[in-house]
Amino acid sequence: MNNLEKYNEIFTRLFSVEESELNEDFTFATVDKWDSLLHMTLISELEDTFDIMLDTEDILHFGGYVNGKTILKKYDISFED
């Protein structure tokens, strides 16, 4: 499983959505289920999966699917095949 597949699997499982729904519109502001508890669960799963520790600033700004990929790139997580 590549990094994009791992990333998408976390989102689809936690938010109970289809992978096709994961795009620039999938954000904290637009997804009703994305509350603070789910946000921290998401962060925890990402940290465990990619063996990283996100900075507090990155956790606070991790507010969307696309933005999240940009943040993870700072931790040398590549989403290229």
DRENGULUM-930541 format. One record per atom (N, C-alpha, C): residue number from 1; residue in one letter; atom name; x, y, z negated. Coordinates in Angstrom, 2 decimals, m for minus. Layout:
BEGIN
+-----+---+----+---------+---------+---------+
:   k : r :  a :       x :       y :       z :
+-----+---+----+---------+---------+---------+
: NUM : a : CA :       X :       Y :       Z :
...
+-----+---+----+---------+---------+---------+
//
This chain:
BEGIN
+-----+---+----+---------+---------+---------+
:   k : r :  a :       x :       y :       z :
+-----+---+----+---------+---------+---------+
:   1 : m :  N :    0.86 :   m1.18 :    0.00 :
:   1 : m : CA :    0.00 :    0.00 :    0.00 :
:   1 : m :  C :    0.90 :    1.24 :    0.00 :
:   2 : n :  N :    0.70 :    2.14 :    0.96 :
:   2 : n : CA :    1.51 :    3.36 :    1.00 :
:   2 : n :  C :    0.95 :    4.42 :    0.04 :
:   3 : n :  N :    1.66 :    5.51 :   m0.11 :
:   3 : n : CA :    1.26 :    6.54 :   m1.08 :
:   3 : n :  C :   m0.11 :    7.13 :   m0.78 :
:   4 : l :  N :   m0.43 :    7.36 :    0.49 :
:   4 : l : CA :   m1.74 :    7.92 :    0.83 :
:   4 : l :  C :   m2.85 :    6.94 :    0.45 :
:   5 : e :  N :   m2.62 :    5.67 :    0.71 :
:   5 : e : CA :   m3.62 :    4.66 :    0.35 :
:   5 : e :  C :   m3.81 :    4.60 :   m1.17 :
:   6 : k :  N :   m2.72 :    4.68 :   m1.91 :
:   6 : k : CA :   m2.80 :    4.69 :   m3.38 :
:   6 : k :  C :   m3.57 :    5.92 :   m3.86 :
:   7 : y :  N :   m3.22 :    7.07 :   m3.30 :
:   7 : y : CA :   m3.87 :    8.34 :   m3.67 :
:   7 : y :  C :   m5.37 :    8.27 :   m3.38 :
:   8 : n :  N :   m5.71 :    7.83 :   m2.18 :
:   8 : n : CA :   m7.12 :    7.75 :   m1.79 :
:   8 : n :  C :   m7.88 :    6.74 :   m2.66 :
:   9 : e :  N :   m7.24 :    5.64 :   m3.00 :
:   9 : e : CA :   m7.90 :    4.61 :   m3.81 :
:   9 : e :  C :   m8.28 :    5.17 :   m5.17 :
:  10 : i :  N :   m7.40 :    5.96 :   m5.75 :
:  10 : i : CA :   m7.70 :    6.57 :   m7.06 :
:  10 : i :  C :   m8.92 :    7.48 :   m6.94 :
:  11 : f :  N :   m8.94 :    8.32 :   m5.92 :
:  11 : f : CA :  m10.07 :    9.23 :   m5.74 :
:  11 : f :  C :  m11.37 :    8.48 :   m5.46 :
:  12 : t :  N :  m11.34 :    7.51 :   m4.56 :
:  12 : t : CA :  m12.58 :    6.81 :   m4.20 :
:  12 : t :  C :  m13.12 :    6.03 :   m5.39 :
:  13 : r :  N :  m12.23 :    5.44 :   m6.20 :
:  13 : r : CA :  m12.66 :    4.66 :   m7.35 :
:  13 : r :  C :  m13.20 :    5.56 :   m8.46 :
:  14 : l :  N :  m12.47 :    6.62 :   m8.81 :
:  14 : l : CA :  m12.91 :    7.47 :   m9.92 :
:  14 : l :  C :  m14.16 :    8.27 :   m9.60 :
:  15 : f :  N :  m14.26 :    8.72 :   m8.35 :
:  15 : f : CA :  m15.40 :    9.57 :   m8.00 :
:  15 : f :  C :  m16.53 :    8.80 :   m7.33 :
:  16 : s :  N :  m16.33 :    7.50 :   m7.11 :
:  16 : s : CA :  m17.35 :    6.66 :   m6.46 :
:  16 : s :  C :  m17.79 :    7.26 :   m5.13 :
:  17 : v :  N :  m16.81 :    7.55 :   m4.28 :
:  17 : v : CA :  m17.10 :    8.11 :   m2.96 :
:  17 : v :  C :  m16.40 :    7.29 :   m1.89 :
:  18 : e :  N :  m16.82 :    7.50 :   m0.65 :
:  18 : e : CA :  m16.17 :    6.87 :    0.49 :
:  18 : e :  C :  m14.93 :    7.68 :    0.85 :
:  19 : e :  N :  m13.94 :    7.01 :    1.40 :
:  19 : e : CA :  m12.70 :    7.68 :    1.78 :
:  19 : e :  C :  m12.97 :    8.82 :    2.78 :
:  20 : s :  N :  m13.99 :    8.68 :    3.61 :
:  20 : s : CA :  m14.31 :    9.70 :    4.60 :
:  20 : s :  C :  m14.73 :   11.03 :    3.96 :
:  21 : e :  N :  m15.10 :   11.01 :    2.69 :
:  21 : e : CA :  m15.50 :   12.23 :    1.99 :
:  21 : e :  C :  m14.31 :   13.02 :    1.45 :
:  22 : l :  N :  m13.12 :   12.43 :    1.48 :
:  22 : l : CA :  m11.93 :   13.07 :    0.94 :
:  22 : l :  C :  m11.34 :   14.01 :    1.97 :
:  23 : n :  N :  m11.54 :   15.31 :    1.75 :
:  23 : n : CA :  m11.04 :   16.33 :    2.68 :
:  23 : n :  C :  m10.86 :   17.65 :    1.91 :
:  24 : e :  N :  m10.61 :   18.72 :    2.65 :
:  24 : e : CA :  m10.36 :   20.02 :    2.01 :
:  24 : e :  C :  m11.56 :   20.54 :    1.22 :
:  25 : d :  N :  m12.75 :   20.01 :    1.48 :
:  25 : d : CA :  m13.93 :   20.43 :    0.74 :
:  25 : d :  C :  m14.14 :   19.65 :   m0.55 :
:  26 : f :  N :  m13.31 :   18.65 :   m0.80 :
:  26 : f : CA :  m13.45 :   17.84 :   m2.00 :
:  26 : f :  C :  m12.66 :   18.50 :   m3.12 :
:  27 : t :  N :  m13.35 :   19.37 :   m3.88 :
:  27 : t : CA :  m12.70 :   20.17 :   m4.91 :
:  27 : t :  C :  m13.49 :   20.13 :   m6.21 :
:  28 : f :  N :  m12.83 :   20.60 :   m7.26 :
:  28 : f : CA :  m13.46 :   20.72 :   m8.57 :
:  28 : f :  C :  m14.76 :   21.52 :   m8.49 :
:  29 : a :  N :  m14.76 :   22.56 :   m7.65 :
:  29 : a : CA :  m15.92 :   23.45 :   m7.54 :
:  29 : a :  C :  m17.08 :   22.84 :   m6.77 :
:  30 : t :  N :  m16.81 :   21.85 :   m5.92 :
:  30 : t : CA :  m17.87 :   21.32 :   m5.06 :
:  30 : t :  C :  m18.33 :   19.91 :   m5.43 :
:  31 : v :  N :  m17.60 :   19.23 :   m6.30 :
:  31 : v : CA :  m17.94 :   17.86 :   m6.68 :
:  31 : v :  C :  m18.52 :   17.87 :   m8.10 :
:  32 : d :  N :  m19.81 :   17.61 :   m8.20 :
:  32 : d : CA :  m20.50 :   17.67 :   m9.49 :
:  32 : d :  C :  m19.86 :   16.77 :  m10.54 :
:  33 : k :  N :  m19.42 :   15.60 :  m10.13 :
:  33 : k : CA :  m18.87 :   14.62 :  m11.07 :
:  33 : k :  C :  m17.51 :   15.03 :  m11.64 :
:  34 : w :  N :  m16.84 :   16.00 :  m10.98 :
:  34 : w : CA :  m15.47 :   16.40 :  m11.37 :
:  34 : w :  C :  m15.54 :   17.33 :  m12.58 :
:  35 : d :  N :  m15.58 :   16.74 :  m13.76 :
:  35 : d : CA :  m15.57 :   17.52 :  m14.99 :
:  35 : d :  C :  m14.19 :   17.40 :  m15.65 :
:  36 : s :  N :  m14.03 :   18.00 :  m16.81 :
:  36 : s : CA :  m12.71 :   18.03 :  m17.45 :
:  36 : s :  C :  m12.23 :   16.64 :  m17.84 :
:  37 : l :  N :  m13.13 :   15.77 :  m18.27 :
:  37 : l : CA :  m12.74 :   14.42 :  m18.65 :
:  37 : l :  C :  m12.26 :   13.63 :  m17.43 :
:  38 : l :  N :  m13.01 :   13.71 :  m16.35 :
:  38 : l : CA :  m12.61 :   13.01 :  m15.14 :
:  38 : l :  C :  m11.32 :   13.60 :  m14.58 :
:  39 : h :  N :  m11.14 :   14.89 :  m14.73 :
:  39 : h : CA :   m9.92 :   15.55 :  m14.27 :
:  39 : h :  C :   m8.70 :   14.96 :  m14.99 :
:  40 : m :  N :   m8.79 :   14.80 :  m16.30 :
:  40 : m : CA :   m7.67 :   14.26 :  m17.06 :
:  40 : m :  C :   m7.46 :   12.77 :  m16.76 :
:  41 : t :  N :   m8.53 :   12.06 :  m16.50 :
:  41 : t : CA :   m8.41 :   10.65 :  m16.09 :
:  41 : t :  C :   m7.69 :   10.57 :  m14.75 :
:  42 : l :  N :   m8.06 :   11.46 :  m13.83 :
:  42 : l : CA :   m7.40 :   11.52 :  m12.52 :
:  42 : l :  C :   m5.91 :   11.79 :  m12.68 :
:  43 : i :  N :   m5.58 :   12.78 :  m13.48 :
:  43 : i : CA :   m4.17 :   13.13 :  m13.70 :
:  43 : i :  C :   m3.41 :   11.94 :  m14.28 :
:  44 : s :  N :   m3.99 :   11.29 :  m15.27 :
:  44 : s : CA :   m3.36 :   10.15 :  m15.91 :
:  44 : s :  C :   m3.12 :    9.01 :  m14.92 :
:  45 : e :  N :   m4.11 :    8.74 :  m14.10 :
:  45 : e : CA :   m3.96 :    7.66 :  m13.10 :
:  45 : e :  C :   m2.90 :    8.01 :  m12.07 :
:  46 : l :  N :   m2.86 :    9.26 :  m11.66 :
:  46 : l : CA :   m1.84 :    9.68 :  m10.69 :
:  46 : l :  C :   m0.45 :    9.57 :  m11.29 :
:  47 : e :  N :   m0.31 :   10.00 :  m12.54 :
:  47 : e : CA :    0.99 :    9.92 :  m13.20 :
:  47 : e :  C :    1.44 :    8.46 :  m13.34 :
:  48 : d :  N :    0.53 :    7.59 :  m13.71 :
:  48 : d : CA :    0.87 :    6.17 :  m13.86 :
:  48 : d :  C :    1.21 :    5.53 :  m12.51 :
:  49 : t :  N :    0.40 :    5.82 :  m11.51 :
:  49 : t : CA :    0.59 :    5.21 :  m10.20 :
:  49 : t :  C :    1.90 :    5.63 :   m9.56 :
:  50 : f :  N :    2.21 :    6.92 :   m9.67 :
:  50 : f : CA :    3.40 :    7.45 :   m8.99 :
:  50 : f :  C :    4.60 :    7.62 :   m9.92 :
:  51 : d :  N :    4.45 :    7.19 :  m11.18 :
:  51 : d : CA :    5.52 :    7.24 :  m12.16 :
:  51 : d :  C :    6.13 :    8.64 :  m12.27 :
:  52 : i :  N :    5.25 :    9.61 :  m12.50 :
:  52 : i : CA :    5.65 :   11.01 :  m12.65 :
:  52 : i :  C :    5.00 :   11.59 :  m13.89 :
:  53 : m :  N :    5.43 :   12.77 :  m14.28 :
:  53 : m : CA :    4.80 :   13.53 :  m15.36 :
:  53 : m :  C :    4.56 :   14.93 :  m14.82 :
:  54 : l :  N :    3.30 :   15.26 :  m14.60 :
:  54 : l : CA :    2.95 :   16.56 :  m14.04 :
:  54 : l :  C :    3.13 :   17.66 :  m15.08 :
:  55 : d :  N :    3.62 :   18.80 :  m14.64 :
:  55 : d : CA :    3.72 :   19.97 :  m15.50 :
:  55 : d :  C :    2.31 :   20.48 :  m15.82 :
:  56 : t :  N :    2.18 :   21.13 :  m16.96 :
:  56 : t : CA :    0.88 :   21.68 :  m17.36 :
:  56 : t :  C :    0.30 :   22.58 :  m16.29 :
:  57 : e :  N :    1.13 :   23.42 :  m15.71 :
:  57 : e : CA :    0.67 :   24.34 :  m14.66 :
:  57 : e :  C :    0.08 :   23.58 :  m13.47 :
:  58 : d :  N :    0.73 :   22.48 :  m13.09 :
:  58 : d : CA :    0.23 :   21.67 :  m11.97 :
:  58 : d :  C :   m1.07 :   20.97 :  m12.33 :
:  59 : i :  N :   m1.20 :   20.53 :  m13.57 :
:  59 : i : CA :   m2.45 :   19.89 :  m14.01 :
:  59 : i :  C :   m3.60 :   20.90 :  m13.93 :
:  60 : l :  N :   m3.34 :   22.12 :  m14.38 :
:  60 : l : CA :   m4.37 :   23.16 :  m14.36 :
:  60 : l :  C :   m4.78 :   23.54 :  m12.94 :
:  61 : h :  N :   m3.84 :   23.47 :  m12.00 :
:  61 : h : CA :   m4.13 :   23.89 :  m10.63 :
:  61 : h :  C :   m4.48 :   22.74 :   m9.70 :
:  62 : f :  N :   m4.54 :   21.52 :  m10.23 :
:  62 : f : CA :   m4.88 :   20.35 :   m9.44 :
:  62 : f :  C :   m6.40 :   20.32 :   m9.29 :
:  63 : g :  N :   m6.92 :   21.18 :   m8.44 :
:  63 : g : CA :   m8.37 :   21.33 :   m8.35 :
:  63 : g :  C :   m9.00 :   20.82 :   m7.09 :
:  64 : g :  N :   m8.26 :   20.04 :   m6.31 :
:  64 : g : CA :   m8.84 :   19.53 :   m5.09 :
:  64 : g :  C :   m8.01 :   18.43 :   m4.48 :
:  65 : y :  N :   m8.63 :   17.67 :   m3.61 :
:  65 : y : CA :   m7.98 :   16.54 :   m2.96 :
:  65 : y :  C :   m6.76 :   16.98 :   m2.15 :
:  66 : v :  N :   m6.93 :   17.97 :   m1.28 :
:  66 : v : CA :   m5.82 :   18.43 :   m0.43 :
:  66 : v :  C :   m4.76 :   19.14 :   m1.27 :
:  67 : n :  N :   m5.19 :   20.01 :   m2.17 :
:  67 : n : CA :   m4.26 :   20.71 :   m3.05 :
:  67 : n :  C :   m3.45 :   19.72 :   m3.89 :
:  68 : g :  N :   m4.07 :   18.65 :   m4.30 :
:  68 : g : CA :   m3.37 :   17.64 :   m5.08 :
:  68 : g :  C :   m2.21 :   17.01 :   m4.33 :
:  69 : k :  N :   m2.41 :   16.77 :   m3.05 :
:  69 : k : CA :   m1.31 :   16.21 :   m2.25 :
:  69 : k :  C :   m0.15 :   17.19 :   m2.18 :
:  70 : t :  N :   m0.46 :   18.47 :   m2.06 :
:  70 : t : CA :    0.59 :   19.50 :   m2.03 :
:  70 : t :  C :    1.36 :   19.51 :   m3.34 :
:  71 : i :  N :    0.65 :   19.43 :   m4.45 :
:  71 : i : CA :    1.30 :   19.41 :   m5.76 :
:  71 : i :  C :    2.19 :   18.17 :   m5.90 :
:  72 : l :  N :    1.70 :   17.02 :   m5.49 :
:  72 : l : CA :    2.49 :   15.80 :   m5.64 :
:  72 : l :  C :    3.75 :   15.82 :   m4.78 :
:  73 : k :  N :    3.73 :   16.54 :   m3.69 :
:  73 : k : CA :    4.93 :   16.64 :   m2.85 :
:  73 : k :  C :    6.08 :   17.30 :   m3.61 :
:  74 : k :  N :    5.76 :   18.15 :   m4.58 :
:  74 : k : CA :    6.79 :   18.77 :   m5.42 :
:  74 : k :  C :    7.52 :   17.73 :   m6.26 :
:  75 : y :  N :    6.88 :   16.58 :   m6.46 :
:  75 : y : CA :    7.46 :   15.50 :   m7.25 :
:  75 : y :  C :    8.03 :   14.40 :   m6.34 :
:  76 : d :  N :    8.31 :   14.78 :   m5.10 :
:  76 : d : CA :    8.88 :   13.86 :   m4.10 :
:  76 : d :  C :    7.96 :   12.70 :   m3.75 :
:  77 : i :  N :    6.65 :   12.94 :   m3.82 :
:  77 : i : CA :    5.69 :   11.94 :   m3.38 :
:  77 : i :  C :    5.32 :   12.30 :   m1.95 :
:  78 : s :  N :    5.71 :   11.46 :   m1.02 :
:  78 : s : CA :    5.47 :   11.70 :    0.40 :
:  78 : s :  C :    4.21 :   10.99 :    0.85 :
:  79 : f :  N :    3.44 :   11.66 :    1.69 :
:  79 : f : CA :    2.22 :   11.05 :    2.23 :
:  79 : f :  C :    2.38 :   10.74 :    3.71 :
:  80 : e :  N :    3.61 :   10.70 :    4.17 :
:  80 : e : CA :    3.91 :   10.34 :    5.55 :
:  80 : e :  C :    4.14 :    8.83 :    5.61 :
:  81 : d :  N :    3.82 :    8.24 :    6.72 :
:  81 : d : CA :    4.06 :    6.79 :    6.88 :
:  81 : d :  C :    5.53 :    6.49 :    7.07 :
+-----+---+----+---------+---------+---------+
//
